[in-house]
Amino acid sequence: MQMQFLFSFKKPAVQQTSKTGKAYFTQDAQCVFYGKDGKPEDLPRKVNFYVGEKIEDGYAPGDYFLAPQSIGVDDRDGLVLKRAVLVPKGAAVAPGAGK
């Protein structure tokens, strides 16, 4: 079994303002890490996502997994986290989708 991350969003995105005055939105989530054995960690961790320049870019309340295309390998076989793409829990994601 591969390692998985379950993100739970409870609240909508909130507006922030950059130092230059440009508006953007972020959204807090609780993240549960699942190990290779399929068991979750005891406590969820708070994470914050940049979701874009429009509130519509935020995630609806619910549970999401990190999509496979969010993770890659560099030219030295090192793990690389690309832009996070989340898919709703229960949605089918084909292995290697988005490559």
ABEGO torsion letter per residue (X at the ends): XBBBBBBBBABBBBBBBBAAGBBBBBBBBBBBBBBAAGBBBABBBBBBBBAEABAAABBBBEBBBBBAAABBBBAAGBBBBBBBBBBBBGBBBBBGBGX
